[in-house]
Protein backbone atom coordinates (compact mmCIF):
# COMPACT_ATOMS: atom_id res chain seq x y z
CA UNK A 1 0.00 0.00 0.00
CA UNK A 2 1.53 3.25 -1.07
CA UNK A 3 -0.59 5.45 1.24
CA UNK A 4 0.09 3.41 4.37
CA UNK A 5 2.87 5.72 5.51
CA UNK A 6 0.65 8.80 5.12
CA UNK A 7 -2.18 6.99 6.85
CA UNK A 8 0.05 6.24 9.87
CA UNK A 9 1.26 9.86 10.02
CA UNK A 10 -2.35 11.09 9.74
CA UNK A 11 -3.51 8.76 12.54
CA UNK A 12 -0.55 9.71 14.75
CA UNK A 13 -1.18 13.43 14.18
CA UNK A 14 -4.85 12.93 15.03
CA UNK A 15 -4.03 11.16 18.32
CA UNK A 16 -1.30 13.67 19.22
CA UNK A 17 -3.62 16.59 18.57
CA UNK A 18 -6.53 15.00 20.45
CA UNK A 19 -4.28 13.97 23.35
CA UNK A 20 -2.57 17.38 23.51
CA UNK A 21 -5.88 19.25 23.41
CA UNK A 22 -7.44 16.92 25.99
CA UNK A 23 -4.42 17.17 28.28
CA UNK A 24 -4.35 20.95 27.90
CA UNK A 25 -8.02 21.12 28.82
CA UNK A 26 -7.50 18.90 31.85
CA UNK A 27 -4.35 20.73 32.97
CA UNK A 28 -6.00 24.08 32.29
CA UNK A 29 -8.94 23.20 34.50
CA UNK A 30 -6.63 21.92 37.23
CA UNK A 31 -4.35 24.95 37.06
CA UNK A 32 -7.35 27.29 36.96
CA UNK A 33 -8.83 25.60 40.04
CA UNK A 34 -5.54 25.90 41.89
CA UNK A 35 -5.31 29.57 40.89
CA UNK A 36 -8.84 30.15 42.19
CA UNK A 37 -7.98 28.38 45.44
CA UNK A 38 -4.80 30.44 45.81
CA UNK A 39 -6.73 33.67 45.15
CA UNK A 40 -9.39 32.73 47.68
CA UNK A 41 -6.74 31.84 50.27
CA UNK A 42 -4.98 35.17 49.69
CA UNK A 43 -8.29 37.01 50.07
CA UNK A 44 -9.05 35.14 53.31
CA UNK A 45 -5.55 35.86 54.62
CA UNK A 46 -6.02 39.54 53.75
CA UNK A 47 -9.33 39.59 55.62
CA UNK A 48 -7.73 37.94 58.67
CA UNK A 49 -4.83 40.43 58.62
CA UNK A 50 -7.08 43.49 58.32
CA UNK A 51 -10.24 42.52 60.24
CA UNK A 52 -10.69 41.79 63.93
CA UNK A 53 -11.76 38.16 64.35
CA UNK A 54 -13.92 38.98 67.38
CA UNK A 55 -15.74 42.21 66.53
CA UNK A 56 -15.35 42.33 62.74
CA UNK A 57 -14.08 45.92 62.60
CA UNK A 58 -11.51 46.52 59.89
CA UNK A 59 -8.14 48.22 60.13
CA UNK A 60 -9.55 51.48 58.68
CA UNK A 61 -11.80 51.91 61.71
CA UNK A 62 -8.71 52.43 63.87
CA UNK A 63 -7.06 55.06 61.66
CA UNK A 64 -6.42 58.31 63.57
CA UNK A 65 -7.66 56.77 66.84
CA UNK A 66 -5.84 56.52 70.15
CA UNK A 67 -5.66 52.70 69.90
CA UNK A 68 -4.02 50.93 66.95
CA UNK A 69 -5.46 47.91 65.19
CA UNK A 70 -2.57 45.75 66.37
CA UNK A 71 -3.11 46.76 70.01
CA UNK A 72 -6.82 46.10 69.59
CA UNK A 73 -6.40 42.52 68.35
CA UNK A 74 -3.55 41.83 70.78
CA UNK A 75 -5.08 43.28 73.96
CA UNK A 76 -8.76 44.24 73.71
CA UNK A 77 -10.08 41.45 71.46
CA UNK A 78 -7.47 38.72 71.75
CA UNK A 79 -9.18 35.66 70.30
CA UNK A 80 -7.30 33.33 72.65
CA UNK A 81 -8.76 35.12 75.68
CA UNK A 82 -12.22 34.28 74.34
CA UNK A 83 -11.19 30.65 73.85
CA UNK A 84 -9.77 30.51 77.40
CA UNK A 85 -12.99 32.03 78.74
CA UNK A 86 -15.08 29.41 76.93
CA UNK A 87 -12.85 26.65 78.33
CA UNK A 88 -13.19 28.15 81.81
CA UNK A 89 -16.96 28.10 81.49
CA UNK A 90 -16.82 24.50 80.29
CA UNK A 91 -14.71 23.25 83.20
CA UNK A 92 -16.14 25.46 85.95
CA UNK A 93 -18.96 24.18 88.12
CA UNK A 94 -22.21 25.88 87.02
CA UNK A 95 -23.11 26.69 90.63
CA UNK A 96 -20.02 28.92 90.83
CA UNK A 97 -20.80 31.01 87.75
CA UNK A 98 -20.92 34.77 88.04
CA UNK A 99 -23.66 36.70 86.25
CA UNK A 100 -21.74 37.23 82.99
CA UNK A 101 -20.48 33.63 83.05
CA UNK A 102 -24.06 32.35 83.40
CA UNK A 103 -25.16 34.53 80.50
CA UNK A 104 -22.32 33.34 78.25
CA UNK A 105 -22.92 29.72 79.27
CA UNK A 106 -26.57 30.02 78.22
CA UNK A 107 -25.55 31.62 74.93
CA UNK A 108 -23.03 28.86 74.22
CA UNK A 109 -25.61 26.18 75.03
CA UNK A 110 -28.02 27.82 72.57
CA UNK A 111 -25.21 28.20 70.00
CA UNK A 112 -25.94 31.91 69.98
CA UNK A 113 -23.06 34.30 69.28
CA UNK A 114 -24.81 37.47 70.44
CA UNK A 115 -22.42 37.70 73.38
CA UNK A 116 -19.62 38.60 70.98
CA UNK A 117 -19.24 42.35 70.44
CA UNK A 118 -20.17 42.56 66.75
CA UNK A 119 -18.99 45.73 64.96
CA UNK A 120 -18.20 47.56 68.21
CA UNK A 121 -15.42 47.84 70.74
CA UNK A 122 -15.10 49.63 74.04
CA UNK A 123 -11.77 51.19 73.04
CA UNK A 124 -13.35 53.05 70.10
CA UNK A 125 -16.62 53.78 71.91
CA UNK A 126 -14.74 55.72 74.59
CA UNK A 127 -12.89 57.78 72.01
CA UNK A 128 -16.05 58.35 69.98
CA UNK A 129 -17.91 59.41 73.14
CA UNK A 130 -15.16 61.94 73.92
CA UNK A 131 -15.21 63.20 70.34
CA UNK A 132 -19.01 63.50 70.39
CA UNK A 133 -18.88 65.32 73.73
CA UNK A 134 -16.28 67.76 72.38
CA UNK A 135 -18.40 68.31 69.28
CA UNK A 136 -21.50 68.92 71.42
CA UNK A 137 -19.51 71.40 73.55
CA UNK A 138 -18.41 73.28 70.42
CA UNK A 139 -22.00 73.44 69.16
CA UNK A 140 -23.24 74.70 72.55
CA UNK A 141 -20.45 77.30 72.66
CA UNK A 142 -21.41 78.60 69.21
CA UNK A 143 -25.09 78.70 70.17
CA UNK A 144 -24.23 80.56 73.39
CA UNK A 145 -22.16 83.11 71.46
CA UNK A 146 -25.03 83.59 68.99
CA UNK A 147 -27.48 84.06 71.87
CA UNK A 148 -25.15 86.63 73.52
CA UNK A 149 -24.86 88.53 70.23
CA UNK A 150 -28.65 88.51 69.86
CA UNK A 151 -29.05 89.83 73.41
CA UNK A 152 -26.52 92.62 72.74
CA UNK A 153 -28.31 93.54 69.52
CA UNK A 154 -31.70 93.56 71.26
CA UNK A 155 -30.28 95.68 74.11
CA UNK A 156 -28.89 98.23 71.64
CA UNK A 157 -32.18 98.34 69.73
CA UNK A 158 -34.14 98.73 72.97
CA UNK A 159 -31.86 101.58 74.10
CA UNK A 160 -32.31 103.26 70.72
CA UNK A 161 -36.07 102.82 70.93
CA UNK A 162 -36.09 104.27 74.47
CA UNK A 163 -34.21 107.34 73.22
CA UNK A 164 -36.70 107.79 70.39
CA UNK A 165 -39.66 107.53 72.78
CA UNK A 166 -38.05 110.03 75.16
CA UNK A 167 -37.36 112.46 72.30
CA UNK A 168 -40.89 112.04 70.97
CA UNK A 169 -42.38 112.80 74.40
CA UNK A 170 -40.14 115.77 74.82
CA UNK A 171 -41.15 117.09 71.41
CA UNK A 172 -44.86 116.56 72.13
CA UNK A 173 -44.44 118.23 75.50
CA UNK A 174 -42.87 121.23 73.80
CA UNK A 175 -45.82 121.43 71.44
CA UNK A 176 -48.16 121.14 74.41
CA UNK A 177 -49.63 117.88 73.30
CA UNK A 178 -48.81 116.40 76.68
CA UNK A 179 -49.94 118.78 79.42
CA UNK A 180 -48.53 116.74 82.32
CA UNK A 181 -44.82 116.05 82.25
CA UNK A 182 -44.98 113.80 85.26
CA UNK A 183 -46.37 110.86 83.27
CA UNK A 184 -44.22 107.75 83.53
CA UNK A 185 -41.97 106.93 80.63
CA UNK A 186 -41.30 103.37 79.56
CA UNK A 187 -38.01 101.87 80.68
CA UNK A 188 -36.57 104.85 82.56
CA UNK A 189 -32.93 104.21 83.35
PyMOL commands that set and color helices and strands:
alter all, ss='L'
color gray80, all
select helices_A, chain A and resi 4-50+59-62+69-76+79-91+94-96+99-109+122-174
alter helices_A, ss='H'
color red, helices_A
deselect
rebuild
show_as cartoon
